[in-house]
């Protein structure tokens, strides 16, 4: 499934004790201290639940450097076990997942209590299923795209490399993410299934878990910053024991992003930018704290709804958009529109905006894979440096004059 934006150690509900008594102060204090002792034992046992790394492993583990992403953590224990904690598998999640990755060459010599984890995965993985197109660029960047054997909704895949593997029958179409073909998935027998969800209610995943297939949630789509999304390559790397390569790749993307951001500061102007379009009677646009709004700010432009606090989308009235944005300098991401004629014919009110009059509208909807999947949603979260360079070239062509637009193209 393709997503445009896209854990769970278990917790135990607190118990409430109520009792009535009429005893001496001395007897009460004795009872009270016994009660505290029992509660402390109960709490210690709970600390070893899947709410986090077991205490004995935490003491001997090293935390990996995750600098921008907020949704996951990676630890390495003295036994060479990698522990991944996914804190935010979806927005508003009230609990997370903890996974243990155990080296195959040492698995017979390592003692691990699987009940403490939501999944235990032998690594390196040679056969896996992923469920979001945003997962595919990370596999290809790590040069392990050939280990992908199944995907729900292969028509959404844009990558030329993976499309060839789909056409050759090496990546099997597993239906769709909400109702994956369980029989075909079980036949593939993947060593791990990297899933995503908007809530913990995927019945197919439950079937795979009962069949012994580890299911690991990925929450890259829930990150709110460009570099935060890209850093999820460090989530994938431990499954293939390629942590060092992931570090190098992410560092190069970070450097390119930061350099472009600094160049944008040399621009002579700060243009105003509008975004989104009408769907029925509602204008949907990125919130001021969203991933998309961050790109506009880092490109040294002024997003007209920057003051809003939403991390997702805004639901606006046409009247409010007309009042704020008719004189905007640029219009980016006008939904799925690809031509000025289509935009004008869809709603005559669009003709009131200066970016339409001045032909300054840019869309990602013209950059598609062979089967119609949008490259922006697949590769964009993994390559924020390219998105930022596109926007800088659009808003400030004098700053990056040699850049060729990759994701964003002018409306036709």
LUMKOL-741375 format. One record per residue (C-alpha): x, y negated, z; residue number from 1. Coordinates in nm, 2 decimals. Layout:
BEGIN
<r X="X" Y="Y" Z="Z" num="NUM"/>
...
***
This chain:
BEGIN
<r X="0.00" Y="0.00" Z="0.00" num="1"/>
<r X="0.12" Y="-0.35" Z="-0.07" num="2"/>
<r X="0.10" Y="-0.61" Z="0.20" num="3"/>
<r X="0.17" Y="-0.98" Z="0.18" num="4"/>
<r X="0.26" Y="-1.06" Z="0.52" num="5"/>
<r X="0.23" Y="-0.67" Z="0.69" num="6"/>
<r X="0.49" Y="0.05" Z="1.89" num="7"/>
<r X="0.41" Y="0.25" Z="2.15" num="8"/>
<r X="0.57" Y="0.33" Z="2.48" num="9"/>
<r X="0.28" Y="0.43" Z="2.69" num="10"/>
<r X="0.17" Y="0.24" Z="2.99" num="11"/>
<r X="-0.04" Y="0.37" Z="3.28" num="12"/>
<r X="-0.33" Y="0.16" Z="3.40" num="13"/>
<r X="-0.27" Y="0.03" Z="3.75" num="14"/>
<r X="-0.47" Y="0.21" Z="4.02" num="15"/>
<r X="-0.66" Y="0.01" Z="4.28" num="16"/>
<r X="-0.69" Y="0.16" Z="4.63" num="17"/>
<r X="-0.97" Y="0.06" Z="4.86" num="18"/>
<r X="-1.01" Y="0.19" Z="5.22" num="19"/>
<r X="-1.16" Y="0.09" Z="5.55" num="20"/>
<r X="-1.01" Y="0.18" Z="5.89" num="21"/>
<r X="-1.01" Y="0.09" Z="6.26" num="22"/>
<r X="-0.68" Y="0.19" Z="6.41" num="23"/>
<r X="-0.41" Y="0.04" Z="6.62" num="24"/>
<r X="-0.15" Y="-0.20" Z="6.46" num="25"/>
<r X="0.12" Y="0.06" Z="6.51" num="26"/>
<r X="-0.07" Y="0.33" Z="6.33" num="27"/>
<r X="-0.17" Y="0.09" Z="6.06" num="28"/>
<r X="0.20" Y="-0.01" Z="6.00" num="29"/>
<r X="0.30" Y="0.36" Z="5.98" num="30"/>
<r X="0.02" Y="0.43" Z="5.73" num="31"/>
<r X="0.11" Y="0.11" Z="5.53" num="32"/>
<r X="0.48" Y="0.21" Z="5.50" num="33"/>
<r X="0.39" Y="0.56" Z="5.39" num="34"/>
<r X="0.16" Y="0.41" Z="5.13" num="35"/>
<r X="0.44" Y="0.18" Z="5.00" num="36"/>
<r X="0.67" Y="0.48" Z="4.98" num="37"/>
<r X="0.42" Y="0.67" Z="4.77" num="38"/>
<r X="0.36" Y="0.38" Z="4.55" num="39"/>
<r X="0.74" Y="0.33" Z="4.49" num="40"/>
<r X="0.77" Y="0.70" Z="4.39" num="41"/>
<r X="0.47" Y="0.65" Z="4.15" num="42"/>
<r X="0.64" Y="0.34" Z="4.00" num="43"/>
<r X="0.97" Y="0.52" Z="3.96" num="44"/>
<r X="0.81" Y="0.80" Z="3.77" num="45"/>
<r X="0.62" Y="0.55" Z="3.55" num="46"/>
<r X="0.95" Y="0.37" Z="3.47" num="47"/>
<r X="1.05" Y="0.69" Z="3.29" num="48"/>
<r X="0.75" Y="0.69" Z="3.06" num="49"/>
<r X="0.76" Y="0.59" Z="2.69" num="50"/>
<r X="0.73" Y="0.22" Z="2.80" num="51"/>
<r X="1.11" Y="0.19" Z="2.75" num="52"/>
<r X="1.45" Y="0.36" Z="2.74" num="53"/>
<r X="1.48" Y="0.61" Z="3.03" num="54"/>
<r X="1.69" Y="0.45" Z="3.31" num="55"/>
<r X="1.98" Y="0.70" Z="3.29" num="56"/>
<r X="2.01" Y="0.63" Z="2.92" num="57"/>
<r X="1.97" Y="0.26" Z="2.95" num="58"/>
<r X="2.27" Y="0.24" Z="3.19" num="59"/>
<r X="2.50" Y="0.40" Z="2.93" num="60"/>
<r X="2.36" Y="0.24" Z="2.62" num="61"/>
<r X="2.48" Y="-0.04" Z="2.40" num="62"/>
<r X="2.23" Y="-0.28" Z="2.25" num="63"/>
<r X="2.28" Y="-0.37" Z="1.88" num="64"/>
<r X="2.28" Y="-0.73" Z="1.78" num="65"/>
<r X="1.94" Y="-0.83" Z="1.64" num="66"/>
<r X="1.96" Y="-1.21" Z="1.58" num="67"/>
<r X="1.64" Y="-1.31" Z="1.40" num="68"/>
<r X="1.38" Y="-1.03" Z="1.42" num="69"/>
<r X="1.16" Y="-1.02" Z="1.73" num="70"/>
<r X="0.97" Y="-0.70" Z="1.66" num="71"/>
<r X="1.24" Y="-0.43" Z="1.73" num="72"/>
<r X="1.55" Y="-0.34" Z="1.93" num="73"/>
<r X="1.82" Y="-0.09" Z="1.87" num="74"/>
<r X="2.03" Y="0.09" Z="2.13" num="75"/>
<r X="2.31" Y="0.34" Z="2.11" num="76"/>
<r X="2.37" Y="0.58" Z="2.40" num="77"/>
<r X="2.69" Y="0.74" Z="2.51" num="78"/>
<r X="2.56" Y="1.07" Z="2.36" num="79"/>
<r X="2.54" Y="0.90" Z="2.02" num="80"/>
<r X="2.16" Y="0.89" Z="2.03" num="81"/>
<r X="2.01" Y="0.58" Z="1.86" num="82"/>
<r X="1.70" Y="0.45" Z="2.04" num="83"/>
<r X="1.47" Y="0.22" Z="1.84" num="84"/>
<r X="1.21" Y="0.02" Z="2.03" num="85"/>
<r X="0.94" Y="-0.13" Z="1.80" num="86"/>
<r X="0.78" Y="-0.40" Z="2.02" num="87"/>
<r X="0.54" Y="-0.55" Z="1.76" num="88"/>
<r X="0.40" Y="-0.30" Z="1.51" num="89"/>
<r X="0.12" Y="-0.54" Z="1.43" num="90"/>
<r X="0.01" Y="-0.88" Z="1.55" num="91"/>
<r X="-0.14" Y="-0.87" Z="1.90" num="92"/>
<r X="-0.02" Y="-0.52" Z="1.98" num="93"/>
<r X="-0.04" Y="-0.47" Z="2.35" num="94"/>
<r X="0.22" Y="-0.19" Z="2.36" num="95"/>
<r X="0.51" Y="-0.07" Z="2.16" num="96"/>
<r X="0.68" Y="0.25" Z="2.04" num="97"/>
<r X="1.01" Y="0.41" Z="2.13" num="98"/>
<r X="1.19" Y="0.65" Z="1.90" num="99"/>
<r X="1.51" Y="0.86" Z="1.95" num="100"/>
<r X="1.73" Y="0.93" Z="1.65" num="101"/>
<r X="1.96" Y="1.23" Z="1.72" num="102"/>
<r X="2.26" Y="1.32" Z="1.49" num="103"/>
<r X="2.19" Y="1.65" Z="1.31" num="104"/>
<r X="2.54" Y="1.77" Z="1.36" num="105"/>
<r X="2.51" Y="1.74" Z="1.74" num="106"/>
<r X="2.14" Y="1.82" Z="1.79" num="107"/>
<r X="2.21" Y="2.17" Z="1.93" num="108"/>
<r X="2.45" Y="2.03" Z="2.19" num="109"/>
<r X="2.24" Y="1.73" Z="2.30" num="110"/>
<r X="1.97" Y="1.76" Z="2.56" num="111"/>
<r X="1.69" Y="1.52" Z="2.51" num="112"/>
<r X="1.34" Y="1.50" Z="2.68" num="113"/>
<r X="1.11" Y="1.45" Z="2.38" num="114"/>
<r X="0.82" Y="1.36" Z="2.61" num="115"/>
<r X="0.99" Y="1.03" Z="2.67" num="116"/>
<r X="0.96" Y="0.92" Z="2.31" num="117"/>
<r X="0.69" Y="0.87" Z="2.05" num="118"/>
<r X="0.91" Y="1.06" Z="1.80" num="119"/>
<r X="1.25" Y="1.23" Z="1.79" num="120"/>
<r X="1.41" Y="1.22" Z="1.44" num="121"/>
<r X="1.72" Y="1.42" Z="1.34" num="122"/>
<r X="1.95" Y="1.20" Z="1.13" num="123"/>
<r X="2.07" Y="1.13" Z="0.87" num="124"/>
<r X="1.73" Y="1.17" Z="0.70" num="125"/>
<r X="1.74" Y="1.33" Z="0.35" num="126"/>
<r X="1.36" Y="1.33" Z="0.27" num="127"/>
<r X="1.12" Y="1.06" Z="0.38" num="128"/>
<r X="0.79" Y="0.90" Z="0.30" num="129"/>
<r X="0.73" Y="0.52" Z="0.34" num="130"/>
<r X="0.40" Y="0.34" Z="0.32" num="131"/>
<r X="0.46" Y="-0.02" Z="0.23" num="132"/>
<r X="0.63" Y="-0.16" Z="-0.08" num="133"/>
<r X="0.84" Y="-0.38" Z="0.16" num="134"/>
<r X="1.02" Y="-0.07" Z="0.28" num="135"/>
<r X="1.15" Y="0.02" Z="-0.07" num="136"/>
<r X="1.40" Y="-0.26" Z="-0.12" num="137"/>
<r X="1.57" Y="-0.17" Z="0.21" num="138"/>
<r X="1.61" Y="0.19" Z="0.10" num="139"/>
<r X="1.75" Y="0.08" Z="-0.23" num="140"/>
<r X="1.99" Y="-0.18" Z="-0.08" num="141"/>
<r X="2.13" Y="0.10" Z="0.14" num="142"/>
<r X="2.16" Y="0.33" Z="-0.17" num="143"/>
<r X="1.92" Y="0.59" Z="-0.03" num="144"/>
<r X="1.63" Y="0.52" Z="-0.26" num="145"/>
<r X="1.67" Y="0.88" Z="-0.39" num="146"/>
<r X="1.56" Y="1.02" Z="-0.06" num="147"/>
<r X="1.21" Y="0.88" Z="-0.10" num="148"/>
<r X="0.97" Y="1.16" Z="-0.20" num="149"/>
<r X="0.62" Y="1.02" Z="-0.14" num="150"/>
<r X="0.43" Y="0.69" Z="-0.13" num="151"/>
<r X="0.06" Y="0.60" Z="-0.09" num="152"/>
<r X="-0.04" Y="0.40" Z="-0.40" num="153"/>
<r X="0.26" Y="0.43" Z="-0.63" num="154"/>
<r X="0.11" Y="0.18" Z="-0.88" num="155"/>
<r X="0.19" Y="-0.10" Z="-0.64" num="156"/>
<r X="0.56" Y="-0.03" Z="-0.67" num="157"/>
<r X="0.75" Y="-0.28" Z="-0.88" num="158"/>
<r X="1.11" Y="-0.16" Z="-0.84" num="159"/>
<r X="1.25" Y="-0.04" Z="-1.18" num="160"/>
<r X="1.46" Y="0.22" Z="-1.01" num="161"/>
<r X="1.18" Y="0.37" Z="-0.80" num="162"/>
<r X="0.93" Y="0.34" Z="-1.09" num="163"/>
<r X="1.15" Y="0.57" Z="-1.29" num="164"/>
<r X="1.15" Y="0.82" Z="-1.00" num="165"/>
<r X="0.77" Y="0.80" Z="-0.98" num="166"/>
<r X="0.74" Y="0.87" Z="-1.36" num="167"/>
<r X="0.98" Y="1.16" Z="-1.33" num="168"/>
<r X="0.77" Y="1.31" Z="-1.05" num="169"/>
<r X="1.03" Y="1.26" Z="-0.78" num="170"/>
<r X="0.81" Y="1.02" Z="-0.58" num="171"/>
<r X="0.46" Y="1.17" Z="-0.54" num="172"/>
<r X="0.15" Y="0.95" Z="-0.52" num="173"/>
<r X="-0.01" Y="1.02" Z="-0.18" num="174"/>
<r X="-0.34" Y="0.83" Z="-0.22" num="175"/>
<r X="-0.37" Y="0.52" Z="-0.01" num="176"/>
<r X="-0.23" Y="0.43" Z="0.33" num="177"/>
<r X="-0.57" Y="0.44" Z="0.51" num="178"/>
<r X="-0.66" Y="0.79" Z="0.37" num="179"/>
<r X="-0.34" Y="0.95" Z="0.28" num="180"/>
<r X="-0.36" Y="1.29" Z="0.11" num="181"/>
<r X="-0.26" Y="1.51" Z="0.40" num="182"/>
<r X="-0.22" Y="1.83" Z="0.20" num="183"/>
<r X="0.03" Y="1.68" Z="-0.04" num="184"/>
<r X="0.22" Y="1.50" Z="0.24" num="185"/>
<r X="0.25" Y="1.82" Z="0.44" num="186"/>
<r X="0.37" Y="2.00" Z="0.13" num="187"/>
<r X="0.65" Y="1.74" Z="0.09" num="188"/>
<r X="0.74" Y="1.81" Z="0.46" num="189"/>
<r X="0.92" Y="1.48" Z="0.51" num="190"/>
<r X="1.17" Y="1.45" Z="0.79" num="191"/>
<r X="1.01" Y="1.12" Z="0.89" num="192"/>
<r X="0.72" Y="0.91" Z="0.77" num="193"/>
<r X="0.77" Y="0.53" Z="0.81" num="194"/>
<r X="0.42" Y="0.40" Z="0.86" num="195"/>
<r X="0.26" Y="0.06" Z="0.91" num="196"/>
<r X="-0.08" Y="-0.03" Z="1.04" num="197"/>
<r X="-0.30" Y="-0.32" Z="1.15" num="198"/>
<r X="-0.40" Y="-0.11" Z="1.46" num="199"/>
<r X="-0.33" Y="0.23" Z="1.61" num="200"/>
<r X="-0.61" Y="0.41" Z="1.43" num="201"/>
<r X="-0.47" Y="0.60" Z="1.14" num="202"/>
<r X="-0.61" Y="0.95" Z="1.15" num="203"/>
<r X="-0.38" Y="1.08" Z="0.88" num="204"/>
<r X="-0.08" Y="0.98" Z="1.09" num="205"/>
<r X="-0.23" Y="1.18" Z="1.38" num="206"/>
<r X="-0.26" Y="1.48" Z="1.16" num="207"/>
<r X="0.11" Y="1.45" Z="1.05" num="208"/>
<r X="0.22" Y="1.42" Z="1.41" num="209"/>
<r X="0.03" Y="1.74" Z="1.51" num="210"/>
<r X="0.20" Y="1.91" Z="1.22" num="211"/>
<r X="0.54" Y="1.82" Z="1.35" num="212"/>
<r X="0.62" Y="1.53" Z="1.11" num="213"/>
<r X="0.77" Y="1.24" Z="1.30" num="214"/>
<r X="0.57" Y="0.91" Z="1.23" num="215"/>
<r X="0.76" Y="0.59" Z="1.30" num="216"/>
<r X="0.59" Y="0.25" Z="1.28" num="217"/>
<r X="0.76" Y="-0.04" Z="1.10" num="218"/>
<r X="0.64" Y="-0.39" Z="1.19" num="219"/>
<r X="0.85" Y="-0.60" Z="0.94" num="220"/>
<r X="0.53" Y="-0.76" Z="0.80" num="221"/>
<r X="0.45" Y="-0.90" Z="1.15" num="222"/>
<r X="0.77" Y="-1.11" Z="1.17" num="223"/>
<r X="0.71" Y="-1.49" Z="1.13" num="224"/>
<r X="1.05" Y="-1.61" Z="1.00" num="225"/>
<r X="1.22" Y="-1.54" Z="0.66" num="226"/>
<r X="1.54" Y="-1.40" Z="0.82" num="227"/>
<r X="1.34" Y="-1.21" Z="1.08" num="228"/>
<r X="1.17" Y="-1.01" Z="0.81" num="229"/>
<r X="1.49" Y="-0.95" Z="0.62" num="230"/>
<r X="1.67" Y="-0.82" Z="0.94" num="231"/>
<r X="1.44" Y="-0.51" Z="0.94" num="232"/>
<r X="1.70" Y="-0.35" Z="0.72" num="233"/>
<r X="1.87" Y="-0.28" Z="1.05" num="234"/>
<r X="1.57" Y="-0.08" Z="1.15" num="235"/>
<r X="1.61" Y="0.15" Z="0.85" num="236"/>
<r X="1.98" Y="0.18" Z="0.86" num="237"/>
<r X="2.01" Y="0.42" Z="1.17" num="238"/>
<r X="1.79" Y="0.68" Z="1.00" num="239"/>
<r X="2.07" Y="0.72" Z="0.74" num="240"/>
<r X="2.36" Y="0.64" Z="0.98" num="241"/>
<r X="2.44" Y="0.33" Z="0.77" num="242"/>
<r X="2.44" Y="0.06" Z="1.04" num="243"/>
<r X="2.76" Y="-0.10" Z="0.93" num="244"/>
<r X="2.64" Y="-0.13" Z="0.57" num="245"/>
<r X="2.31" Y="-0.30" Z="0.69" num="246"/>
<r X="2.51" Y="-0.55" Z="0.90" num="247"/>
<r X="2.71" Y="-0.64" Z="0.59" num="248"/>
<r X="2.41" Y="-0.68" Z="0.37" num="249"/>
<r X="2.21" Y="-0.88" Z="0.62" num="250"/>
<r X="2.51" Y="-1.11" Z="0.69" num="251"/>
<r X="2.54" Y="-1.18" Z="0.32" num="252"/>
<r X="2.17" Y="-1.27" Z="0.29" num="253"/>
<r X="2.19" Y="-1.49" Z="0.60" num="254"/>
<r X="2.49" Y="-1.67" Z="0.47" num="255"/>
<r X="2.33" Y="-1.73" Z="0.13" num="256"/>
<r X="2.01" Y="-1.85" Z="0.30" num="257"/>
<r X="2.19" Y="-2.09" Z="0.54" num="258"/>
<r X="2.41" Y="-2.23" Z="0.27" num="259"/>
<r X="2.10" Y="-2.30" Z="0.05" num="260"/>
<r X="1.92" Y="-2.46" Z="0.34" num="261"/>
<r X="2.22" Y="-2.69" Z="0.40" num="262"/>
<r X="2.24" Y="-2.79" Z="0.03" num="263"/>
<r X="1.87" Y="-2.89" Z="0.04" num="264"/>
<r X="1.95" Y="-3.15" Z="0.30" num="265"/>
<r X="2.14" Y="-3.34" Z="0.04" num="266"/>
<r X="1.82" Y="-3.41" Z="-0.16" num="267"/>
<r X="1.73" Y="-3.77" Z="-0.22" num="268"/>
<r X="1.35" Y="-3.72" Z="-0.16" num="269"/>
<r X="1.13" Y="-3.51" Z="0.06" num="270"/>
<r X="0.82" Y="-3.42" Z="-0.15" num="271"/>
<r X="0.48" Y="-3.32" Z="-0.01" num="272"/>
<r X="0.36" Y="-2.97" Z="-0.08" num="273"/>
<r X="0.01" Y="-2.81" Z="-0.08" num="274"/>
<r X="-0.06" Y="-2.44" Z="-0.10" num="275"/>
<r X="-0.34" Y="-2.18" Z="-0.13" num="276"/>
<r X="-0.67" Y="-2.20" Z="-0.32" num="277"/>
<r X="-1.04" Y="-2.14" Z="-0.28" num="278"/>
<r X="-1.20" Y="-1.80" Z="-0.23" num="279"/>
<r X="-1.57" Y="-1.85" Z="-0.25" num="280"/>
<r X="-1.62" Y="-2.16" Z="-0.03" num="281"/>
<r X="-1.31" Y="-2.13" Z="0.19" num="282"/>
<r X="-0.96" Y="-2.26" Z="0.10" num="283"/>
<r X="-0.70" Y="-2.03" Z="0.24" num="284"/>
<r X="-0.36" Y="-2.17" Z="0.30" num="285"/>
<r X="-0.05" Y="-2.07" Z="0.51" num="286"/>
<r X="-0.05" Y="-2.18" Z="0.88" num="287"/>
<r X="0.21" Y="-2.43" Z="0.99" num="288"/>
<r X="0.41" Y="-2.16" Z="1.18" num="289"/>
<r X="0.39" Y="-1.90" Z="0.91" num="290"/>
<r X="0.66" Y="-1.74" Z="0.70" num="291"/>
<r X="0.55" Y="-1.93" Z="0.39" num="292"/>
<r X="0.56" Y="-2.27" Z="0.57" num="293"/>
<r X="0.91" Y="-2.20" Z="0.70" num="294"/>
<r X="1.04" Y="-2.17" Z="0.35" num="295"/>
<r X="0.89" Y="-2.51" Z="0.25" num="296"/>
<r X="1.05" Y="-2.67" Z="0.55" num="297"/>
<r X="1.39" Y="-2.51" Z="0.49" num="298"/>
<r X="1.37" Y="-2.63" Z="0.13" num="299"/>
<r X="1.35" Y="-2.98" Z="0.27" num="300"/>
<r X="0.99" Y="-3.05" Z="0.17" num="301"/>
<r X="0.69" Y="-3.16" Z="0.37" num="302"/>
<r X="0.42" Y="-2.90" Z="0.40" num="303"/>
<r X="0.09" Y="-3.09" Z="0.44" num="304"/>
<r X="-0.04" Y="-2.85" Z="0.71" num="305"/>
<r X="0.29" Y="-2.82" Z="0.90" num="306"/>
<r X="0.12" Y="-2.95" Z="1.22" num="307"/>
<r X="-0.11" Y="-2.65" Z="1.25" num="308"/>
<r X="-0.01" Y="-2.38" Z="1.49" num="309"/>
<r X="-0.13" Y="-2.07" Z="1.31" num="310"/>
<r X="0.12" Y="-1.80" Z="1.21" num="311"/>
<r X="-0.11" Y="-1.65" Z="0.95" num="312"/>
<r X="-0.35" Y="-1.82" Z="0.72" num="313"/>
<r X="-0.57" Y="-2.13" Z="0.76" num="314"/>
<r X="-0.94" Y="-2.13" Z="0.66" num="315"/>
<r X="-1.01" Y="-2.48" Z="0.54" num="316"/>
<r X="-1.30" Y="-2.66" Z="0.38" num="317"/>
<r X="-1.26" Y="-2.80" Z="0.03" num="318"/>
<r X="-1.35" Y="-3.15" Z="0.16" num="319"/>
<r X="-1.06" Y="-3.14" Z="0.41" num="320"/>
<r X="-0.82" Y="-3.03" Z="0.15" num="321"/>
<r X="-0.93" Y="-3.30" Z="-0.09" num="322"/>
<r X="-0.89" Y="-3.56" Z="0.18" num="323"/>
<r X="-0.53" Y="-3.45" Z="0.26" num="324"/>
<r X="-0.38" Y="-3.31" Z="-0.06" num="325"/>
<r X="-0.50" Y="-3.49" Z="-0.37" num="326"/>
<r X="-0.18" Y="-3.69" Z="-0.39" num="327"/>
<r X="0.06" Y="-3.40" Z="-0.31" num="328"/>
<r X="0.38" Y="-3.38" Z="-0.52" num="329"/>
<r X="0.38" Y="-3.00" Z="-0.56" num="330"/>
<r X="0.13" Y="-2.71" Z="-0.53" num="331"/>
<r X="0.28" Y="-2.36" Z="-0.47" num="332"/>
<r X="0.11" Y="-2.02" Z="-0.45" num="333"/>
<r X="-0.23" Y="-2.11" Z="-0.58" num="334"/>
<r X="-0.37" Y="-1.76" Z="-0.51" num="335"/>
<r X="-0.36" Y="-1.53" Z="-0.81" num="336"/>
<r X="-0.40" Y="-1.81" Z="-1.08" num="337"/>
<r X="-0.14" Y="-1.80" Z="-1.35" num="338"/>
<r X="-0.26" Y="-2.07" Z="-1.60" num="339"/>
<r X="-0.38" Y="-2.42" Z="-1.57" num="340"/>
<r X="-0.69" Y="-2.35" Z="-1.78" num="341"/>
<r X="-0.79" Y="-2.07" Z="-1.55" num="342"/>
<r X="-0.75" Y="-2.29" Z="-1.25" num="343"/>
<r X="-0.95" Y="-2.58" Z="-1.40" num="344"/>
<r X="-1.23" Y="-2.35" Z="-1.51" num="345"/>
<r X="-1.25" Y="-2.17" Z="-1.18" num="346"/>
<r X="-1.35" Y="-2.50" Z="-1.00" num="347"/>
<r X="-1.38" Y="-2.85" Z="-1.14" num="348"/>
<r X="-1.26" Y="-2.99" Z="-0.81" num="349"/>
<r X="-0.91" Y="-2.86" Z="-0.88" num="350"/>
<r X="-0.88" Y="-3.13" Z="-1.14" num="351"/>
<r X="-0.86" Y="-3.39" Z="-0.87" num="352"/>
<r X="-0.52" Y="-3.28" Z="-0.75" num="353"/>
<r X="-0.21" Y="-3.46" Z="-0.88" num="354"/>
<r X="-0.01" Y="-3.14" Z="-0.91" num="355"/>
<r X="-0.26" Y="-3.01" Z="-1.17" num="356"/>
<r X="-0.26" Y="-3.34" Z="-1.35" num="357"/>
<r X="0.12" Y="-3.36" Z="-1.35" num="358"/>
<r X="0.18" Y="-2.99" Z="-1.42" num="359"/>
<r X="0.37" Y="-2.92" Z="-1.10" num="360"/>
<r X="0.21" Y="-2.60" Z="-0.98" num="361"/>
<r X="0.42" Y="-2.28" Z="-0.93" num="362"/>
<r X="0.31" Y="-1.93" Z="-0.86" num="363"/>
<r X="0.46" Y="-1.59" Z="-0.77" num="364"/>
<r X="0.17" Y="-1.41" Z="-0.96" num="365"/>
<r X="0.36" Y="-1.42" Z="-1.29" num="366"/>
<r X="0.64" Y="-1.20" Z="-1.16" num="367"/>
<r X="0.51" Y="-0.84" Z="-1.18" num="368"/>
<r X="0.63" Y="-0.49" Z="-1.21" num="369"/>
<r X="0.54" Y="-0.26" Z="-1.50" num="370"/>
<r X="0.22" Y="-0.15" Z="-1.33" num="371"/>
<r X="0.11" Y="-0.49" Z="-1.21" num="372"/>
<r X="0.26" Y="-0.49" Z="-0.86" num="373"/>
<r X="0.37" Y="-0.83" Z="-0.74" num="374"/>
<r X="0.75" Y="-0.84" Z="-0.70" num="375"/>
<r X="0.72" Y="-1.13" Z="-0.45" num="376"/>
<r X="0.54" Y="-0.91" Z="-0.19" num="377"/>
<r X="0.77" Y="-0.62" Z="-0.24" num="378"/>
<r X="1.12" Y="-0.77" Z="-0.26" num="379"/>
<r X="1.05" Y="-1.12" Z="-0.12" num="380"/>
<r X="1.06" Y="-1.03" Z="0.25" num="381"/>
<r X="1.40" Y="-0.86" Z="0.20" num="382"/>
<r X="1.55" Y="-1.14" Z="-0.01" num="383"/>
<r X="1.45" Y="-1.47" Z="0.15" num="384"/>
<r X="1.76" Y="-1.63" Z="0.01" num="385"/>
<r X="1.61" Y="-1.60" Z="-0.34" num="386"/>
<r X="1.28" Y="-1.74" Z="-0.24" num="387"/>
<r X="1.44" Y="-2.04" Z="-0.07" num="388"/>
<r X="1.66" Y="-2.11" Z="-0.38" num="389"/>
<r X="1.35" Y="-2.09" Z="-0.60" num="390"/>
<r X="1.18" Y="-2.36" Z="-0.39" num="391"/>
<r X="1.48" Y="-2.58" Z="-0.37" num="392"/>
<r X="1.52" Y="-2.57" Z="-0.74" num="393"/>
<r X="1.15" Y="-2.66" Z="-0.78" num="394"/>
<r X="1.15" Y="-2.94" Z="-0.53" num="395"/>
<r X="1.50" Y="-3.07" Z="-0.58" num="396"/>
<r X="1.63" Y="-2.96" Z="-0.92" num="397"/>
<r X="1.94" Y="-3.18" Z="-0.89" num="398"/>
<r X="2.05" Y="-2.97" Z="-0.58" num="399"/>
<r X="2.05" Y="-2.63" Z="-0.75" num="400"/>
<r X="2.05" Y="-2.72" Z="-1.12" num="401"/>
<r X="2.19" Y="-2.38" Z="-1.24" num="402"/>
<r X="1.95" Y="-2.16" Z="-1.05" num="403"/>
<r X="1.71" Y="-1.94" Z="-1.25" num="404"/>
<r X="1.37" Y="-1.90" Z="-1.10" num="405"/>
<r X="1.33" Y="-1.55" Z="-0.97" num="406"/>
<r X="0.99" Y="-1.52" Z="-0.79" num="407"/>
<r X="0.82" Y="-1.85" Z="-0.86" num="408"/>
<r X="0.73" Y="-1.95" Z="-1.21" num="409"/>
<r X="0.54" Y="-2.26" Z="-1.34" num="410"/>
<r X="0.18" Y="-2.20" Z="-1.43" num="411"/>
<r X="0.13" Y="-2.14" Z="-1.80" num="412"/>
***
